[in-house]
Amino acid sequence: MADESSSGPGLKPRIHVITLGVSDLERSLRFYREGLGFRSEGITGTRFPGDDEKPAGAVAMFTLDDGLILSLYPRTELAKDAGVGVEVIAGSGISLGHLVDSREEVDRILDLAGRAGGRVLGPAHERPWGIYSGYFSDPDGHLWEIVYFFATPSPGESAP
């Protein structure tokens, strides 16, 4: 039987870029680059100023180790670019997950995020389904979950 996920008219199941709408691009760049240690060339696209209807081009991007691009873009410009009201861009209905190799690393990253200006949302703890994790939010309220799988293999790993 052919693998339907890799051919045909449907969308291939993969993600290449995640864009977070932010209220202060420079503050968010500092949080991710200086606070969390993500690599970035800084804010680019400033030569495209935009106006009341056309979005400006200023953006900060981070190419993560797995090739995924994390993009930070002002909420107002993201709303203009998508053709929606800025209220649609507000809030966080998702969390971004980051897998680590130990409980200590979960705790270390939560501490790092807190010292960088993020908000740690309570202490990390075990879940009955075999993970130890905790959440932080960045300066704009975007949720990150730091996860260690202690009872089951991480996604993409095989069981022993």
LINWOPE-V425870 format. One record per residue. N is the residue number from 0. RES is the residue in one letter. PHI is phi in whole degrees, -180 to 180 (none if undefined). PSI is psi in degrees with one decimal (NA if undefined). OMEGA is omega in radians with two decimals (NA if undefined). Layout:
N:RES:PHI:PSI:OMEGA + N:RES:PHI:PSI:OMEGA
This chain:
0:M:none:135.5:-3.12 + 1:A:-71:149.0:3.08 + 2:D:-79:104.6:-3.05 + 3:E:-70:-19.4:-3.10 + 4:S:-75:-15.7:-3.07 + 5:S:-109:0.0:3.11 + 6:S:-147:170.7:3.14 + 7:G:95:-176.0:-3.01 + 8:P:-80:-8.2:-3.07 + 9:G:-77:170.5:3.08 + 10:L:-75:131.9:3.08 + 11:K:-70:136.0:-3.04 + 12:P:-79:80.5:3.09 + 13:R:-156:159.4:3.12 + 14:I:-128:135.7:-3.13 + 15:H:-111:-31.6:-3.08 + 16:V:-138:135.3:2.97 + 17:I:-118:123.3:3.13 + 18:T:-109:125.8:3.09 + 19:L:-103:126.3:3.04 + 20:G:-77:127.2:-3.07 + 21:V:-125:155.8:-3.13 + 22:S:-89:-24.7:-3.13 + 23:D:-140:101.6:-3.02 + 24:L:-61:-43.2:-3.13 + 25:E:-65:-41.9:3.11 + 26:R:-63:-43.7:-3.13 + 27:S:-67:-39.0:3.08 + 28:L:-60:-45.9:3.11 + 29:R:-60:-42.7:-3.13 + 30:F:-59:-50.8:-3.07 + 31:Y:-76:-39.4:-3.07 + 32:R:-82:-55.1:-3.07 + 33:E:-83:-38.2:-3.11 + 34:G:-77:-47.4:-3.09 + 35:L:-100:-12.8:3.09 + 36:G:86:16.9:3.08 + 37:F:-73:141.4:-3.14 + 38:R:-85:134.0:3.13 + 39:S:-155:149.0:3.03 + 40:E:-79:-4.1:-3.13 + 41:G:101:-159.5:-3.11 + 42:I:-81:126.0:3.11 + 43:T:-120:172.5:3.08 + 44:G:77:14.8:-3.09 + 45:T:-70:-14.2:3.12 + 46:R:-75:-3.7:3.09 + 47:F:-110:90.7:-3.00 + 48:P:-73:-24.9:-3.09 + 49:G:70:-178.5:3.11 + 50:D:-155:-159.9:-3.10 + 51:D:-63:-25.4:-3.11 + 52:E:-113:-36.2:-3.13 + 53:K:-93:135.1:-3.13 + 54:P:-71:147.5:3.01 + 55:A:-75:163.3:-3.07 + 56:G:-100:-4.4:-3.08 + 57:A:-62:126.6:-3.08 + 58:V:-152:153.4:2.99 + 59:A:-120:134.1:-3.11 + 60:M:-128:147.0:3.11 + 61:F:-129:122.8:3.02 + 62:T:-91:113.8:-3.09 + 63:L:-78:165.7:-3.04 + 64:D:-59:-27.6:-3.14 + 65:D:-91:5.7:3.12 + 66:G:96:-14.0:3.09 + 67:L:-65:141.5:3.09 + 68:I:-104:126.3:3.01 + 69:L:-101:121.4:-3.08 + 70:S:-115:137.2:3.05 + 71:L:-113:127.2:-3.05 + 72:Y:-141:134.2:-3.14 + 73:P:-54:136.2:-3.12 + 74:R:-53:-43.5:-3.10 + 75:T:-62:-39.0:-3.11 + 76:E:-76:-36.4:3.08 + 77:L:-62:-42.3:3.12 + 78:A:-63:-45.6:3.11 + 79:K:-62:-43.8:-3.10 + 80:D:-63:-38.8:-3.13 + 81:A:-85:-11.9:-3.13 + 82:G:74:34.8:3.13 + 83:V:-127:165.3:3.06 + 84:G:-70:149.8:-3.10 + 85:V:-61:-25.9:3.12 + 86:E:-65:-24.0:3.10 + 87:V:-70:-30.2:-3.09 + 88:I:-82:-19.8:-3.09 + 89:A:-71:154.3:3.06 + 90:G:88:175.0:-3.12 + 91:S:-140:105.1:3.11 + 92:G:-99:11.3:-3.14 + 93:I:-138:168.4:2.92 + 94:S:-129:148.1:3.07 + 95:L:-97:133.7:-3.09 + 96:G:-105:138.4:3.10 + 97:H:-127:117.1:-3.11 + 98:L:-89:137.9:3.12 + 99:V:-130:174.7:-3.01 + 100:D:-99:-2.0:-3.12 + 101:S:-160:162.3:3.04 + 102:R:-62:-40.3:-3.12 + 103:E:-61:-36.6:3.12 + 104:E:-69:-36.4:3.04 + 105:V:-57:-51.9:-3.10 + 106:D:-63:-40.3:-3.13 + 107:R:-63:-44.4:-3.11 + 108:I:-70:-38.0:3.07 + 109:L:-62:-41.2:3.10 + 110:D:-64:-44.2:3.11 + 111:L:-59:-46.3:3.14 + 112:A:-62:-40.2:3.11 + 113:G:-65:-43.3:3.12 + 114:R:-68:-25.8:-3.13 + 115:A:-82:-7.1:-3.14 + 116:G:111:2.1:3.05 + 117:G:-81:174.1:3.14 + 118:R:-115:114.5:3.09 + 119:V:-79:127.3:-3.00 + 120:L:-98:60.9:-3.13 + 121:G:93:166.1:-3.12 + 122:P:-74:151.6:3.03 + 123:A:-64:151.5:3.11 + 124:H:-157:165.8:3.13 + 125:E:-77:145.8:3.01 + 126:R:-111:149.9:-3.08 + 127:P:-65:-13.9:-3.13 + 128:W:-92:13.0:2.96 + 129:G:97:25.8:3.06 + 130:I:-127:154.4:2.96 + 131:Y:-117:121.1:-3.08 + 132:S:-154:167.2:3.06 + 133:G:-154:162.4:-3.08 + 134:Y:-116:149.4:2.86 + 135:F:-136:159.9:3.02 + 136:S:-119:145.3:3.10 + 137:D:-77:179.2:-3.09 + 138:P:-59:-17.9:3.11 + 139:D:-101:5.2:3.10 + 140:G:89:6.3:3.10 + 141:H:-71:128.4:-3.08 + 142:L:-84:136.7:3.00 + 143:W:-124:134.0:3.02 + 144:E:-111:127.4:3.08 + 145:I:-101:121.9:-2.91 + 146:V:-126:131.7:2.94 + 147:Y:-119:123.3:3.09 + 148:F:-88:112.7:-3.12 + 149:F:-103:-18.9:-3.05 + 150:A:-114:-17.7:-3.11 + 151:T:-136:158.5:3.11 + 152:P:-64:148.0:3.03 + 153:S:-65:155.4:3.08 + 154:P:-53:133.8:-3.14 + 155:G:91:-10.9:3.11 + 156:E:-99:155.3:3.08 + 157:S:-99:154.3:3.13 + 158:A:-70:148.0:3.13 + 159:P:-66:NA:NA
